[in-house]
Amino acid sequence: MFKKVLVPVDPAEPEFAKEALQKAAQFARDYGTKIHLLAVCPEVQSFVASQLPEGWQEREISESTAVLEGIGKELDVPEGAVDCYVRMGVVYNEVIEEAGKADCDLVLMTSHKPGLSTYFIGSNAAHIVRHAPCSVLVLRGG
């Protein structure tokens, strides 16, 4: 089966990744798969960042890491099966880059049902499916 699965999680909306997390935990229990949790914090334009309190970016990374670690502890998986990473940037770019860097063989994620804006702009899931260096399994969320 899969050796390492990357599961992108939005720290502001971790419940949305629940189905992907459950599937990843099942892989970990059944096949010894490692789970690589990833949160991507959006970069803020420099003129906006200059108006934010000092240390805001470090706090955002720290808080996102804490959310991921909490999720990892709640998963019913063998000890050491979960690692957590936080990156800054555009979601689909960072997921694609992390999948390659971490040598993942599957990106397992949920996606919103497509709307009109998705057809013109494209969703994160669509970009990841087209450009990931590994297989991608997209579970359709609500």
C-alpha positions in Angstrom: 0.0 0.0 0.0 1.2 3.5 0.7 4.3 4.2 2.8 3.8 7.9 3.5 0.6 9.9 3.1 0.4 13.7 3.2 -2.8 15.1 4.6 -3.3 18.8 4.2 -5.2 20.4 7.1 -6.5 23.9 7.4 -5.9 24.8 11.1 -8.8 27.3 11.0 -11.1 24.5 9.8 -9.7 21.1 10.9 -13.1 19.4 11.0 -13.2 19.7 7.2 -10.2 17.2 7.0 -11.9 14.7 9.3 -12.7 12.2 6.5 -9.2 12.3 5.1 -7.7 11.9 8.5 -9.9 8.9 9.3 -8.8 7.3 6.0 -5.1 8.1 6.7 -5.5 6.6 10.2 -6.9 3.4 8.7 -3.9 3.2 6.3 -1.6 3.6 9.3 -3.3 0.9 11.3 -3.7 -1.6 8.4 -0.5 -1.1 6.5 1.9 0.8 8.7 1.6 4.0 6.7 3.2 7.1 8.0 0.9 10.2 8.2 2.5 13.5 7.2 0.1 16.3 8.4 0.6 19.7 6.7 -0.8 23.1 7.4 -0.2 26.0 5.0 -0.4 29.5 6.4 -0.9 32.1 3.7 1.7 34.7 3.1 0.7 38.3 3.8 1.7 41.1 1.5 4.5 43.2 3.1 2.4 46.4 3.4 -0.2 44.4 5.4 2.4 42.6 7.4 4.0 45.9 8.4 0.7 46.8 10.2 0.5 43.5 12.1 1.9 43.0 15.6 5.5 42.0 15.9 5.9 38.2 16.0 2.5 37.5 14.4 4.0 35.1 11.8 5.8 33.0 14.5 2.6 32.9 16.5 0.6 31.7 13.5 3.2 28.9 12.8 3.2 27.9 16.5 -0.6 27.8 16.8 -0.9 25.9 13.5 1.7 23.4 14.8 -0.2 23.0 18.0 -3.4 22.3 16.1 -1.7 19.6 14.0 -0.1 18.0 17.0 -3.4 17.9 18.8 -5.0 16.2 15.7 -2.1 13.7 15.5 -2.5 12.7 19.2 -6.3 12.1 18.7 -5.8 9.7 15.8 -6.0 6.1 16.6 -2.7 5.1 15.1 0.6 3.5 16.3 3.0 5.7 18.1 5.4 7.6 15.8 3.0 7.2 12.8 2.3 11.0 12.6 4.6 13.9 11.9 3.5 17.6 11.5 4.8 20.4 9.4 3.7 24.0 8.7 4.7 26.0 5.6 4.0 29.5 4.5 2.8 30.3 1.0 0.1 29.4 -1.5 -1.7 26.2 -0.5 -1.4 24.2 -3.7 2.2 25.2 -4.3 3.2 24.2 -0.7 1.3 20.9 -0.7 2.9 19.9 -4.0 6.4 20.9 -2.9 6.0 19.2 0.5 4.8 16.0 -1.1 8.0 15.8 -3.2 10.3 16.9 -0.4 8.9 14.5 2.1 8.8 11.6 -0.4 5.1 11.0 0.0 3.4 8.5 -2.3 -0.1 9.8 -1.7 -1.8 13.1 -1.0 -5.1 12.4 0.7 -7.4 15.4 1.0 -11.0 16.6 1.0 -12.4 19.1 -1.4 -15.5 21.3 -1.4 -18.0 20.6 -4.1 -17.2 22.7 -7.1 -19.0 25.9 -7.7 -19.0 28.3 -10.6 -15.9 30.2 -9.3 -13.9 26.9 -9.2 -14.5 26.3 -12.9 -13.0 29.7 -13.8 -10.2 30.0 -11.2 -9.5 26.4 -10.2 -9.4 25.0 -6.7 -6.4 24.0 -4.6 -7.4 20.3 -5.1 -7.5 20.7 -8.9 -4.0 22.2 -8.9 -2.7 19.5 -6.6 -4.2 16.7 -8.7 -2.7 18.1 -11.9 0.8 18.8 -10.5 1.5 16.5 -7.5 4.6 14.2 -7.8 2.5 11.3 -6.5 -1.0 9.9 -6.4 -3.8 12.1 -5.1 -7.0 10.9 -3.5 -9.6 13.6 -3.2 -12.6 12.9 -0.9 -15.6 15.0 -1.7 -16.5 17.1 1.3 -19.7 19.1 2.0 
